[in-house]
Amino acid sequence: MFIGAAWIIIIGILFAAGVPTKTSIYGWDTSWPVLLILGILYILVPLSVKPGFWSLLWALAIASLAVIFIVGFFVKADYQSPWTYLGAVPNLFIGVGALGWIFVHE
């Protein structure tokens, strides 16, 4: 999950620096502060809960959000742009990490 969160933070920093990146989800453009906040939350949430029921609940919520965001990157997308695919990759890492988190703590 940390790799995906770091990737989102890096995309946010690149967007803030003026590098042309694609940051739209479901056709809505997101801003770089939103990307930084999401990346930081994806890092802090796993560290803030104790293993057990709440950990399982957070992991399911994060995995669900990752799936929603992966689908969102391909709605109204320009399939010629590499950012369409690079934007979905961190959410794939986060989803797989959250599922791994579920199976490790059971």
Backbone hydrogen bonds in HBPLUS format (Angstrom, degrees):
<---DONOR---> <-ACCEPTOR-->    atom                        ^
c    i                          cat <-CA-CA->   ^        H-A-AA   ^      H-
h    n   atom  resd res      DA  || num        DHA   H-A  angle D-A-AA Bond
n    s   type  num  typ     dist DA aas  dist angle  dist       angle   num
A0005-ALA N   A0001-MET O   2.95 MM   4  6.21 160.6  1.99 153.2 159.1     1
A0006-ALA N   A0002-PHE O   2.83 MM   4  5.97 161.3  1.86 150.0 155.2     2
A0007-TRP N   A0003-ILE O   2.93 MM   4  6.09 151.2  2.01 144.4 152.8     3
A0008-ILE N   A0004-GLY O   3.00 MM   4  6.29 154.8  2.06 147.5 153.2     4
A0009-ILE N   A0005-ALA O   3.02 MM   4  6.31 157.5  2.07 148.1 154.3     5
A0010-ILE N   A0006-ALA O   2.89 MM   4  6.14 156.3  1.94 148.7 155.2     6
A0011-ILE N   A0007-TRP O   2.93 MM   4  6.21 157.2  1.98 150.3 156.3     7
A0012-GLY N   A0008-ILE O   2.96 MM   4  6.20 154.3  2.03 145.4 152.6     8
A0013-ILE N   A0009-ILE O   2.90 MM   4  6.21 151.4  1.98 148.1 156.0     9
A0014-LEU N   A0010-ILE O   2.87 MM   4  6.12 160.8  1.91 151.8 157.0    10
A0015-PHE N   A0011-ILE O   2.91 MM   4  6.08 156.2  1.97 146.3 153.0    11
A0016-ALA N   A0012-GLY O   2.95 MM   4  6.16 151.9  2.03 142.5 150.1    12
A0017-ALA N   A0013-ILE O   2.92 MM   4  6.13 140.4  2.08 142.8 153.8    13
A0019-VAL N   A0014-LEU O   3.00 MM   5  5.37 152.2  2.08 162.1 154.5    14
A0018-GLY N   A0015-PHE O   3.23 MM   3  5.30 157.3  2.29 100.7 107.4    15
A0030-THR N   A0023-THR O   3.26 MM   7  5.68 149.2  2.36 119.7 128.3    16
A0025-ILE N   A0028-TRP O   2.86 MM   3  5.35 147.1  1.97 153.7 151.5    17
A0028-TRP N   A0025-ILE O   3.05 MM   3  5.35 162.4  2.09 116.4 118.1    18
A0026-TYR N   A0072-GLY O   2.94 MM  46  4.47 168.6  1.95 117.3 118.1    19
A0035-LEU N   A0031-SER O   3.29 MM   4  6.69 155.3  2.36 147.3 154.0    20
A0036-LEU N   A0032-TRP O   3.01 MM   4  6.27 159.7  2.05 153.7 158.7    21
A0037-ILE N   A0033-PRO O   2.94 MM   4  6.13 161.9  1.98 148.5 153.3    22
A0038-LEU N   A0034-VAL O   2.92 MM   4  6.11 162.6  1.95 150.7 155.5    23
A0039-GLY N   A0035-LEU O   2.96 MM   4  6.13 163.1  1.99 149.0 153.6    24
A0040-ILE N   A0036-LEU O   2.97 MM   4  6.18 160.6  2.01 149.8 154.9    25
A0041-LEU N   A0037-ILE O   2.88 MM   4  6.07 160.2  1.92 151.2 156.9    26
A0042-TYR N   A0038-LEU O   2.89 MM   4  6.09 157.2  1.94 151.2 157.4    27
A0043-ILE N   A0039-GLY O   3.19 MM   4  6.44 130.1  2.46 135.2 147.5    28
A0043-ILE N   A0040-ILE O   3.11 MM   3  5.12 134.5  2.32  95.3 108.1    29
A0044-LEU N   A0040-ILE O   2.88 MM   4  6.14 161.6  1.91 154.3 159.4    30
A0045-VAL N   A0041-LEU O   2.91 MM   4  5.78 170.0  1.92 154.9 156.6    31
A0047-LEU N   A0044-LEU O   3.09 MM   3  5.25 124.1  2.41 101.5 116.2    32
A0048-SER N   A0044-LEU O   3.04 MM   4  6.10 119.8  2.41 146.6 163.0    33
A0048-SER N   A0045-VAL O   3.07 MM   3  5.15 149.2  2.17 104.3 113.7    34
A0056-LEU N   A0052-GLY O   3.03 MM   4  6.29 156.1  2.09 149.9 156.6    35
A0057-LEU N   A0053-PHE O   2.90 MM   4  6.19 155.9  1.96 150.1 157.2    36
A0058-TRP N   A0054-TRP O   2.93 MM   4  6.12 164.3  1.95 149.8 153.1    37
A0059-ALA N   A0055-SER O   2.95 MM   4  6.10 159.2  1.99 146.8 153.1    38
A0060-LEU N   A0056-LEU O   2.97 MM   4  6.18 156.1  2.02 148.1 154.2    39
A0061-ALA N   A0057-LEU O   2.99 MM   4  6.23 156.0  2.05 146.2 153.1    40
A0062-ILE N   A0058-TRP O   2.86 MM   4  6.07 161.8  1.89 154.2 158.8    41
A0063-ALA N   A0059-ALA O   2.90 MM   4  6.04 160.8  1.94 147.1 152.7    42
A0064-SER N   A0060-LEU O   2.94 MM   4  6.06 155.0  2.00 143.6 150.6    43
A0065-LEU N   A0061-ALA O   2.93 MM   4  6.18 159.0  1.98 147.8 153.5    44
A0066-ALA N   A0062-ILE O   2.91 MM   4  6.11 154.6  1.98 147.0 154.2    45
A0067-VAL N   A0063-ALA O   3.09 MM   4  6.37 155.8  2.15 145.8 151.2    46
A0068-ILE N   A0064-SER O   2.99 MM   4  6.27 161.4  2.02 151.1 156.4    47
A0069-PHE N   A0065-LEU O   2.85 MM   4  6.09 159.0  1.90 152.7 158.1    48
A0070-ILE N   A0066-ALA O   2.87 MM   4  6.08 153.2  1.94 147.2 154.9    49
A0071-VAL N   A0067-VAL O   3.06 MM   4  6.29 166.9  2.07 153.5 155.9    50
A0072-GLY N   A0068-ILE O   2.95 MM   4  6.09 151.2  2.03 139.9 149.0    51
A0073-PHE N   A0069-PHE O   3.01 MM   4  6.24 138.7  2.19 147.5 155.2    52
A0074-PHE N   A0071-VAL O   3.11 MM   3  5.61 146.7  2.23 110.5 119.6    53
A0075-VAL N   A0072-GLY O   3.39 MM   3  5.31 160.6  2.43  99.6 105.1    54
A0081-SER N   A0078-ASP O   3.10 MM   3  5.67 154.2  2.17 115.2 122.2    55
A0084-THR N   A0081-SER O   3.24 MM   3  5.70 153.0  2.31 108.7 115.7    56
A0085-TYR N   A0082-PRO O   3.11 MM   3  5.53 129.5  2.38 106.1 117.1    57
A0086-LEU N   A0082-PRO O   2.90 MM   4  6.15 162.7  1.93 152.7 158.6    58
A0087-GLY N   A0083-TRP O   2.97 MM   4  5.60 148.5  2.07 132.8 138.5    59
A0088-ALA N   A0085-TYR O   3.24 MM   3  5.33 132.9  2.47  97.2 109.0    60
A0089-VAL N   A0085-TYR O   3.30 MM   4  6.51 138.9  2.48 144.7 154.7    61
A0092-LEU N   A0088-ALA O   3.12 MM   4  6.43 140.8  2.28 146.7 158.4    62
A0092-LEU N   A0089-VAL O   3.03 MM   3  5.01 124.8  2.35  97.0 111.9    63
A0093-PHE N   A0089-VAL O   3.04 MM   4  6.42 156.8  2.09 155.8 161.3    64
A0094-ILE N   A0090-PRO O   2.90 MM   4  6.16 156.4  1.96 145.6 152.5    65
A0095-GLY N   A0091-ASN O   2.89 MM   4  5.99 159.8  1.93 142.3 147.6    66
A0096-VAL N   A0092-LEU O   2.99 MM   4  6.16 166.3  2.01 151.6 155.2    67
A0097-GLY N   A0093-PHE O   2.83 MM   4  5.94 156.4  1.89 145.8 153.5    68
A0098-ALA N   A0094-ILE O   2.84 MM   4  6.01 152.4  1.92 147.1 154.4    69
A0099-LEU N   A0095-GLY O   3.00 MM   4  6.23 156.7  2.05 145.8 151.9    70
A0100-GLY N   A0096-VAL O   2.88 MM   4  6.11 154.7  1.94 146.1 153.7    71
A0101-TRP N   A0097-GLY O   2.84 MM   4  6.03 146.1  1.96 140.4 150.3    72
A0102-ILE N   A0098-ALA O   2.99 MM   4  6.31 144.9  2.12 142.4 151.1    73
A0103-PHE N   A0099-LEU O   3.08 MM   4  6.41 162.0  2.11 151.4 154.7    74
A0104-VAL N   A0100-GLY O   2.91 MM   4  6.02 150.0  2.00 149.4 157.5    75
A0105-HIS N   A0101-TRP O   3.26 MM   4  6.24 157.8  2.31 141.0 145.7    76
